[in-house]
Amino acid sequence: MLDKSELDEEFIKEIASVGGGYGAKIELCMREMERISRAVAYLKVRIEREAKPSLFSMRLMVRLRKRFFYLREKAIEQRKYLIIYREALGLLRHREVFEVYNIESIEL
C-alpha cells in the first residue's frame, strides 16, 4: 500500500505530465505553422516572378494554407484545454499562457 507522501508524489507527476502535454501539442502546432508560413512566403515570391504561375505551385499554396488554418484551430483548442486544466488546479490568471503561446502572432 502507498503511503501519503508516495501518493502525493504520484499525483504531482500526473498533474505535470498532463499539463506538459497540452504545451507540447501547442508548440508542435506553432512550429509547423511557422514552417508553413515560410513556405507560403517563398511560394508567393516564386508565383510573382513567373509569367505564368504553375498549377503545381498554386495547388501547393492552397494545401499549405488549409493545413495552416487547421493547425491554428488545433493549437487554439489545445490552449483552451490548457486554460481549463489550469483553472481546475486553481490558477485563475492566464496572461502568461497567452504570452507564451501567442498563436495569433503567426500569420500567413
N, C-alpha and C positions, 0 to 999 in steps of 0.2 A: 504494500500500500504506500502511496506517495504521502509525504508529509507536506505541511502547508507551504514551506519555502520552495520545495520542488514543484509544487502545483503552481505557485505564483510565477516561477521562472518559466514554466511551460506556457502559461497564459501570455506572458510578455513576449516570448518567442513567436507565438501565434499571431499576436497583435502586430508585431513588427513585420512579419512575413506578409500578411495581408496588405497592410498599408504600403509596404515597399512594392508590392505587385502592381498596384494602381500607378504609382510613379513610374515604374519601369515601362508599363504599357504606354503611358503618355509620352515618355521620352522617345520610345521607339517610333511612335507615330510622328512626332515632331521631327526626328532625324530624317525619316522618309519624306516628309513634306518638304523639308529644306532641299533634299536631293532632287525632288520633282520640280521644285521652284527653279533651281539652277538649270535643269534640263529644258524646261519650258522657255526660260530666257534665251538659252542657246538656240532652240528651235525658232523662236521669234526672229532672231538676228539672221539665221540661215534662210528662213522663208522670205524675209525682206530683201535679202541680197539676190535671191533667184528671180529671174524674169518671169518664169512660170513655176510656181512652187510645186513640188512633187506631191502626189497624192499620199504617199507614204508618210511624209512629214506632217501633212495635215491630219491624217488619221492618228498618228502617234501623239500629236498635240492634244487631240480630243480625248484619247485614252488617258493620257497623263493628267489632264485637268479633272476628269471624272475620278481618277484614283486619289488625287489631291483632296477633293471635296469629301470623298468617302472617309479618308484618313482624318480630316479635320473634324467631321462629325463624331468619329470614333474617339478621338482624343478629348473632345468636349464632353462626351458621355463618360469617359473614364475619370475626367476631372470632377464631374458631378458626383460620381460614386466615391471618389476620394474625400470630397467635402462631406458627404453623408456619413462616411466612415469616421471622419474627424469629429463630427458633431456627436456621433454615438459615444465617442471617447470623452466628450465634454469640452472639446476645443471649438470655440464659437467664432473665433476671428480667423478669416481665411485670406486675408490680404497677401500673405506670404505665398499661398498656393497660386494665386493669380499672377504674382510676380515671377515665381519660378517657372510655372507652366503657362507662359503667355502665348497661347496658341494663336490668338488673333494677330500677333505681330508677324507671323509668317504669311506672306502673300504671294500670289502669282504675278 
